[in-house]
């Protein structure tokens, strides 16, 4: 007797031959067949986050591996997993900055119930930003779900009481499917501004991964348009969330 798997394989082949695959994909009529792909991707993501949390890999290696994983994702399936169409329909955009939206990953088969990473979707209107900020004791990664952005990153060269000394590292346009990462040791300050009518970013973060960093895992808001030093660094003054959102939100 022919197995269900072999039958489905023949059916997909026939659909390709008759040009019907794209139509079925758009209507999600074979969602059960492709769901394991995004499930496996999410499990790989969880495993990678656990490795950096447990200090099995260095944070810079985590960044490299996370970017590799992000580049492999089936973006349409990720959009379906996080139910982006519904999110986009229901979201209330703030006047300044980005809305911070939760997501339900409980339907991902094989994913641990207790995750070592946090996750959210940032949503914003044109001209609004995930405002410039750095982190302490946190690894995080962005992937653009929908919309166009200008993304900027900076290396934190020196940490002072009232300011960072930062060095620009990334300044470019980001489109759907493109990604970036941060850690205590690379590209630690970031800033993303929406250029399209609306924009959505998928984010994961692992806090408390660096035992050498005794600071609280939190955002440190900064002004990246400060005075430049003779070495080409920027004096990025530490400012409040309200100040940062008023200027850059």
C-alpha positions as CSV (number, residue, x, y, z in Angstrom):
1,X,0.0,0.0,0.0
2,X,1.3,3.5,-0.9
3,X,2.3,5.6,2.1
4,X,0.9,9.0,2.7
5,X,4.3,10.5,2.4
6,X,4.9,9.0,-1.1
7,X,1.4,10.0,-2.2
8,X,2.0,13.6,-1.1
9,X,5.4,13.6,-2.9
10,X,3.7,12.5,-6.1
11,X,0.9,15.0,-5.6
12,X,3.3,17.9,-5.2
13,X,5.1,16.8,-8.4
14,X,1.9,16.8,-10.3
15,X,1.0,20.2,-9.0
16,X,4.4,21.6,-10.1
17,X,3.8,20.1,-13.5
18,X,0.4,21.7,-13.9
19,X,1.5,25.1,-12.4
20,X,-0.9,24.9,-9.5
21,X,1.7,24.8,-6.6
22,X,1.8,28.6,-6.2
23,X,-2.0,28.9,-5.9
24,X,-2.1,26.2,-3.2
25,X,0.8,27.8,-1.4
26,X,-0.9,31.2,-1.3
27,X,-4.1,29.5,0.1
28,X,-2.1,27.4,2.6
29,X,-3.8,24.3,1.4
30,X,-0.8,22.1,2.2
31,X,0.4,23.9,5.4
32,X,0.7,20.6,7.2
33,X,3.3,19.4,4.8
34,X,5.6,22.5,5.2
35,X,5.0,23.2,8.9
36,X,7.8,20.8,10.1
37,X,10.3,23.0,8.2
38,X,9.6,26.1,10.3
39,X,9.3,24.0,13.4
40,X,12.8,22.6,12.9
41,X,14.1,26.1,12.3
42,X,12.6,27.3,15.6
43,X,14.2,24.3,17.4
44,X,17.6,25.2,16.0
45,X,17.1,28.7,17.1
46,X,16.2,27.6,20.7
47,X,19.2,25.2,20.8
48,X,21.6,28.0,19.6
49,X,20.2,30.4,22.3
50,X,20.7,27.7,25.0
51,X,24.3,27.2,23.8
52,X,25.2,30.9,24.4
53,X,23.3,31.0,27.6
54,X,25.2,28.0,28.9
55,X,28.5,29.5,27.7
56,X,29.1,26.6,25.3
57,X,29.9,29.1,22.5
58,X,31.2,32.7,22.6
59,X,28.8,35.5,21.9
60,X,30.5,36.6,18.7
61,X,30.3,33.0,17.4
62,X,26.6,33.1,18.5
63,X,26.1,36.2,16.4
64,X,27.6,34.5,13.3
65,X,25.6,31.3,13.7
66,X,22.4,33.3,14.4
67,X,22.8,35.3,11.2
68,X,23.4,32.1,9.3
69,X,20.2,30.6,10.7
70,X,18.2,33.8,10.0
71,X,19.4,33.7,6.4
72,X,18.1,30.2,6.0
73,X,14.6,30.8,7.3
74,X,11.5,30.3,5.1
75,X,10.2,33.9,5.5
76,X,6.6,33.2,4.3
77,X,6.4,30.4,6.9
78,X,7.8,32.6,9.6
79,X,5.2,35.2,8.8
80,X,2.5,32.6,9.1
81,X,3.9,31.2,12.3
82,X,3.8,34.7,14.0
83,X,0.5,35.4,12.4
84,X,1.8,38.7,11.0
85,X,-1.3,39.4,8.9
86,X,-3.4,39.5,12.0
87,X,-0.8,41.4,13.9
88,X,-0.6,44.0,11.2
89,X,-4.4,44.3,11.1
90,X,-4.8,44.8,14.9
91,X,-1.7,46.7,15.9
92,X,-2.0,50.2,17.5
93,X,1.1,52.1,16.3
94,X,2.5,54.6,18.9
95,X,3.1,58.2,17.9
96,X,6.8,57.7,18.9
97,X,8.9,54.6,18.7
98,X,7.8,51.1,18.1
99,X,5.0,48.9,19.5
100,X,6.3,45.8,21.3
101,X,4.2,42.8,20.5
102,X,4.3,39.3,21.9
103,X,4.0,36.1,20.0
104,X,2.8,32.6,20.7
105,X,5.2,29.8,19.9
106,X,3.3,27.1,21.8
107,X,2.2,25.3,18.6
108,X,5.8,24.7,17.5
109,X,6.3,20.9,17.9
110,X,9.4,20.0,19.8
111,X,10.1,23.4,21.2
112,X,10.8,23.4,25.0
113,X,8.0,24.8,27.1
114,X,10.5,27.0,29.0
115,X,12.6,29.0,26.6
116,X,15.9,30.6,27.4
117,X,15.3,33.4,24.9
118,X,12.8,36.3,24.9
119,X,10.9,37.1,21.7
120,X,8.8,39.9,20.3
121,X,7.7,41.8,17.2
122,X,8.5,45.5,16.8
123,X,5.9,47.4,14.8
124,X,6.2,51.0,13.7
125,X,4.9,53.6,11.3
126,X,7.0,55.4,8.6
127,X,9.6,57.6,10.2
128,X,9.4,55.9,13.6
129,X,12.2,53.9,15.1
130,X,13.5,51.2,17.4
131,X,15.4,54.1,19.0
132,X,19.3,54.0,19.4
133,X,20.3,52.0,22.4
134,X,23.0,49.6,23.7
135,X,22.7,46.6,25.9
136,X,24.5,45.1,28.9
137,X,24.8,41.3,29.2
138,X,22.5,40.6,26.3
139,X,22.7,38.9,22.9
140,X,19.9,39.8,20.5
141,X,19.1,39.4,16.8
142,X,16.7,41.2,14.4
143,X,15.2,39.9,11.2
144,X,13.0,42.2,9.0
145,X,9.6,40.6,8.5
146,X,8.0,43.3,6.4
147,X,8.8,46.8,5.3
148,X,12.0,48.8,4.6
149,X,14.4,50.1,7.2
150,X,17.6,52.1,7.7
151,X,19.7,50.1,10.2
152,X,22.7,51.4,12.0
153,X,25.1,49.6,14.4
154,X,28.0,50.8,16.4
155,X,30.7,49.1,18.4
156,X,30.9,50.2,22.0
157,X,34.5,51.1,22.5
158,X,34.4,52.6,26.0
159,X,31.8,52.8,28.7
160,X,31.8,55.9,30.8
161,X,29.4,57.1,33.5
162,X,27.5,59.5,31.3
163,X,28.4,58.4,27.8
164,X,29.7,55.6,25.5
165,X,32.5,56.1,23.0
166,X,31.1,54.3,19.9
167,X,32.4,53.5,16.4
168,X,30.0,53.2,13.4
169,X,30.0,49.7,12.0
170,X,26.8,49.3,9.9
171,X,24.8,51.9,8.1
172,X,22.6,50.6,5.3
173,X,19.1,49.8,4.1
174,X,17.5,46.6,5.3
175,X,14.7,44.7,3.5
176,X,12.5,41.7,4.4
177,X,14.6,38.7,5.3
178,X,17.7,40.7,6.1
179,X,19.1,40.5,9.7
180,X,21.6,41.8,12.2
181,X,22.8,40.9,15.7
182,X,24.4,42.3,18.8
183,X,26.4,41.1,21.8
184,X,28.5,42.7,24.5
185,X,31.5,42.5,22.2
186,X,30.3,43.3,18.7
187,X,27.8,45.9,17.2
188,X,26.4,46.6,20.6
189,X,24.5,49.8,19.9
190,X,21.7,49.7,17.2
191,X,19.0,51.8,15.7
192,X,16.4,50.9,13.1
193,X,14.1,53.4,11.4
194,X,11.2,52.5,9.1
195,X,11.2,53.9,5.6
196,X,8.0,52.2,4.4
197,X,4.4,53.1,5.5
198,X,4.7,50.4,8.2
199,X,7.5,48.0,9.3
200,X,7.8,44.8,11.4
201,X,10.9,43.3,12.9
202,X,11.2,39.8,14.6
203,X,13.5,39.9,17.6
204,X,14.9,37.3,19.9
205,X,17.2,38.1,22.9
206,X,19.2,36.1,25.5
207,X,19.9,37.9,28.7
208,X,22.4,37.2,31.5
209,X,24.7,35.1,29.2
210,X,27.9,36.8,30.2
211,X,29.1,36.1,33.8
212,X,31.8,38.7,33.5
213,X,29.3,41.5,33.0
214,X,27.7,42.3,36.4
215,X,25.4,45.0,35.1
216,X,21.7,44.5,34.8
217,X,20.5,43.3,31.4
218,X,18.7,46.3,30.1
219,X,18.6,49.0,27.4
220,X,21.0,51.9,27.7
221,X,19.6,54.8,25.6
222,X,22.2,56.9,23.8
223,X,22.5,59.8,21.4
224,X,24.6,58.6,18.5
225,X,24.9,62.0,16.9
226,X,27.2,63.4,19.5
227,X,30.6,65.1,19.2
228,X,33.3,63.2,17.2
229,X,36.7,62.6,18.6
230,X,40.0,63.0,16.6
231,X,40.0,59.2,16.3
232,X,36.7,59.2,14.5
233,X,34.7,57.9,17.5
234,X,31.4,59.4,18.6
235,X,30.7,60.6,22.2
236,X,27.3,59.1,22.6
237,X,25.7,60.7,25.6
238,X,23.5,58.4,27.8
239,X,20.0,59.8,27.8
240,X,16.6,58.8,29.2
241,X,14.1,56.7,27.2
242,X,11.8,59.8,27.0
243,X,14.6,62.0,25.6
244,X,15.6,59.3,23.1
245,X,12.1,58.8,21.9
246,X,11.5,62.5,21.6
247,X,14.5,63.0,19.4
248,X,14.7,59.7,17.4
249,X,11.3,57.9,18.0
